[in-house]
């Protein structure tokens, strides 16, 4: 059914898009990649690429966030863009918090067919802003994307792969806010620090920042400040009793008691780090309200063990198959779980075997793209 479909892809720096492309090709979809360049915070396309797009006559154009909204002019208060002008149906995928919602709403969307978002709570946010065709589409594992690990020797007991956001940039986000939003942002952060299960990135909190010029900075400040706090405080606490290896940026060297390694290439080396570690750690960003991170799928999909903080979608996506993703709920619980799983390698192996089987059967990008195409064709 999908082999007669033609889909144009507008590229993105997000590696997820390549995973989607590989899956669509596997489903027999004819694909065309369209080149765009970023200029002055928007994306532009040259005439030869437009001609390629017109001649290809795609059924849909797929892109992530705003990369495919190529502005032409403003009419009636809205910015017209190329795909509406050419009357080509397009589909937007969001694998981030929709922090650029005011900019998205500034465009005409006469040929928007659907929005897919990785977080169930974001569906209501999009619908509040007038987008009626929105579906939940979680992240997944790519069976074709990653380079094979060089070895599976467990060199490290505990590893974390991730960056810290530069504090000076967080301060700049904060200083750009008005006094009311500063108070609101700090109030939300304090609630989240006191109660980790508290959900910041929901519709009611979003409405507090509707000013276009401050909307993005408001959520960047909250997200990056909390992520830095959580990653540093948990890793620091764990390192008091365990050897922790962090693959990330130089900011990690400010955290005492850990071993810092250079960042790893996502496509070429991340699976090797997973394979060389007995326990891989995952800390979910604040903007993931219920959603699971890519790390859950990548690590278990590649056959390695991961210990994660708690997220609602652990149960939502996996409980139907009697899979329980190993999680921790506090710093002390993290230490307890690390101690337990380090001393029970056979249980780690059993968890990986069961979880990998389910990921490969139900949570690959081939599965996700089939779901998306079925929804689009049904509509």
N, C-alpha and C positions, 0 to 999 in steps of 0.2 A: 504493500500500500504506500510505503514511503519512498519507493524507488523512483517514482515519477515527479517527486518534489524537487524544486530548485530553490536554494536558499543562498542569499548573499550574506557574507559575514563582514562586518566592519571591525577591524582589528582593535585590540586593546593591549595594554601592558600586563593585564591580569592573565596569569597562566591558565586560569580556568577556561578561558575562551578556546585555547588550543585543545584542551581536553574535550570540550564540547564539539569542536570540529572533527576530531578523531572519531568520536562516537557517532556523529551524523554520517560520516563517510562509511562507517561500519554498517549503518542502517541503510545504506544505498542511496542517500540523498546527494544530489548534484550540488556542488558548492562553488562559490566564487568569492574570493577575498578582495575587498575594495580597500585601497590605500587612502588614508586621510592624514593630515598633519595638524598639530595643535598650534594655534596662533591667538595670542591675547585671550587666553582662557576659554576659547571655543575651538571647534574643529572645522577644518575647511577641506575641500576636495577639488582636484583640478578637472578640467573639461574632459580629458581622455578617460579618467576613471568614471565620470558620469556617463560617458558614451558606452563604456563596458557594462555598466549597470543596466542601462536602458536596453542594450542588445541582449543581455542575459535573460531579461524578463523574469525576475525571481517571483516565486509565490510569496516569499517573505524575506525581509532583511532582519537579521539577528544582530544585536549589539548589547553591550554592557553599559548601564547607567546612561550618560548623555552623549557617548561618543558618536552616535549616529544621528544626533540632532544637529544638522548642518545648516546654520541660519542663512536666510536669503534676505528677508526684509521684514518690516513690521507693518501689520495691517490690523486696525481695530483694537490696538492695545496688545496683541499677541505677536510673537515672532514667528513668521512663516519659515519653514525649513524645506530642504530639498525633497525628502521622501513624501511629504504632503503635496508639494508642488508637482512631483512626478506621479502622484497617486499610486504609490507602492506601499503595500502593507508591511508594517514593521512590528517587531516584538522586542521588548526591553527586559533584560535580566538584571536583577539587583542582588549582588552578593556583598552588600555593605549596608550600613544604615542609610536611609534616603536623606542625607544631610543637605542635599542640594534641591530639596523639594520646591522652594520658591522659584528657582531657575527652571526646573522641569515644568512647573505650572505656567511659566511665561511663554511657552511654545504652543502653537496650534497642534492638535493631535487628531486630525480627521481620519488618518489611516492607521492609527495605533490599534493593533489587534489584541494585544495582551501584555500584561506585566507579570513576570514571574519573580518572586522574592524568596530568599532563603530563610526568612524568619516569619513564623505564623502571625506574630503580633503586628508585623508591618502591613499585612493585608488591610487591616482597619485604617491604618494611617493613609495608605493610598486611596482607599475609598472615601475617607473624609475629604480629601482634596479633589474628589470628583472623578477618580479613575475606577470604573465599574468592573472591568474584566481583569481581575487580579487573582493569581493562584500561588499557593505555597509550593516551592520547589527547592528542597534541601540540597546541600552540597553532596558530593559523591566521590568515588574512587575511579581513577582512570587505569584501565588494564593495559594501556599502550603508551602512556606518557613518560614514565620514569626510566632512568638508566638502572640496570641491575646492580645490586650492591657488590662491592669488590670482595667482601667476605662477610660471614655472619659470626665472627668471633666476638664474644661479649667483652670488649675492652673496658667499658665503663659500667659502673653500677647504675648511675643516674645521669640523664642528659636532659637539657632543655634547649630548644632552638627558638630564638626570638630576639627582637630588638627592644631597646628602650627609646622613647621619644625624647628629643633634645629639650631639656627644661626651659631653655631660653625661648623656644618656639611656643611651648605651653604658656609661658608668661605673656608672650605677645598676643596669643588668643584671648587670654584673660583681660589684658589691658585694653583690648578693643571693645569690650562689652560695656554697656551702660551699668549704672549702679544697681538697678533692679535685677538685671540678669546675672550680675556678679553674685548678689545675695542668693538668688534662686539656684545658680549652679553649685555654689558651696553648700547650700542646704541639701541638695540632692547627693552630692559627694559624701557628706557626713552621714547621711542615712545609709548609703551603700556600704561605707566602711564599717558602720556599726552592725548592719544586717546584710550580709553578703547576698542573700536571696532577694533583696529589694530590687525591683526592676526600674531602672532609670528611663530607658528609651522606649517609652510608651506614649500614646497619643496625648494624654493630658499634660505631660511634661513638655512635650514637643510644642504645644500651643503657646507656651510661655515665651517662645523665642521667634515669633512670626516676623519680626522685622527682617527684611531681606538682607540688609547689610551686616546683620549680626547672627543670623541663623546658623550658618556653617561654623563660625568661630565658637559659638556657644557649645555646640555638640563636640567639636574637636577638643576644646578645653576639658570638658567633662570626661570624654572617652580616654584621651591620652594621659591625663593626670591620674585617673583611677587605674589604668592599665600599668603605668609605671609603679604606682604604690603597691599594687597586688603582686606583680612579678618580683619586685625587689624584696618586699617584706617576707613573702613565702620562701623564696630562694635563700635569703639570708637566714631565716629561721631553720630551714632544713640543713643548711651548711654547717651549723653548729655541731651536728652529730654525724653528718654524712659527707662523703666526697661528691660534690656536684660539679658537673661539667656543663658549661654554657657556651653554645655556639651563637655568637651575636656581635654587637658593635662594641666600641671602646668604652662606652658609658658603663658597661658591666664591671669594668676594672675598679670602679668605686665601691663595689660590694665586696667586703672582706670575706675570705675563706672559701672562695670558689675558684675553679680553673676556667679561664676564658679562652675560647678558641675563635679563630676567624669565622666570619659568616660563611654559610654553605650555599651553594647554588641549588635552588629548589629542584630543578629538573634533574640535574646530574649527580647530586650528592646527598640529598636529604634522606633517601631510603638507606644509604650506607650508614648514616648516623643512627637511624632507627635500628638497623641490624646489629650495630656494634654496642648497643646499650641494653642492659637488662630491663631498666625501667625508663621509658620516655615520658616526660611530663607535658601536660597541656594546661595552659591558663587561658580561659575564654575572655575575649575583649568585652568591655562593658556594653558595647553597642549590640552584642548578640543577646537579645532578650530571652529567647527560648532556643535559638538556633545552635547547632553544633558547628564547631570549626572544621576546616579542611583537615586538620591534624588527626581527628578521630578516624576519618575514612582512609587517609593515606597510610597511617601507621598500621591499623589492623588489616587493611586491604593488602598491604605488602607482607603481612605475616609476622608483625612484631607487636610487642606489648606496650600499652600506654595506660597511664594513670592520669585522670582528668578531674578538674573541678566539676561540680554538679550543674547540669543543664536539664531543663524540662524535656528537651527532645531526645535525651538518652532513652527515656522510657517510651516516649511517643513513637519513636522510630524502631526501637529494638525489642520492646517487651512482648510484642506479638509473637516473636520467635524465641521467647524465653532467654533472651540475651541481656545480661546486666553489665554495662560498661563499668569497669572499676573506677570509683570516684572518691574524692575527699571533700570534706565540708569546712575544714578549718586548718590552721597551721599545725596544731597538735594532731589532728586526724591525718594530715599528710604524712607526718613523721611515723605515725602508727602503721599506716598502710604501706609505706615504703619498707619499714622493718618487716612487716608480714610477708610482702611479696618477694623481697630479697631472700627470705628464708624458705620460701615455697616455690621453687622453680617449676615443679611439676604442675602446680595450679596455674602459674602464668602460661605455661604451654597449652594447657587445656582451654583456658579462656581465649587465647589467640586462635586456636584451631576452630573453636565453635564460632567465634565472631567473624573471622576471615571468611568462613563458608557463607555466612549470611550476607556480608558485605559484597562478596563476589556474585551472589545470586540476586540481590535486591537493591544494592546501593552503589551501582556503577553509573558512569555517565551515559552509557548506552541505555540503561533503565530510565534515567532522568530525561534524556532526549526523546525517548519513545513516549514517555508520559506527556511531555510538552507538545509533541507533534499530534498526539491523539486529542489533546484539548483544543489545539488550534484547528484541526480538521473537523472536530465536532461542532465548533462554533461557526 
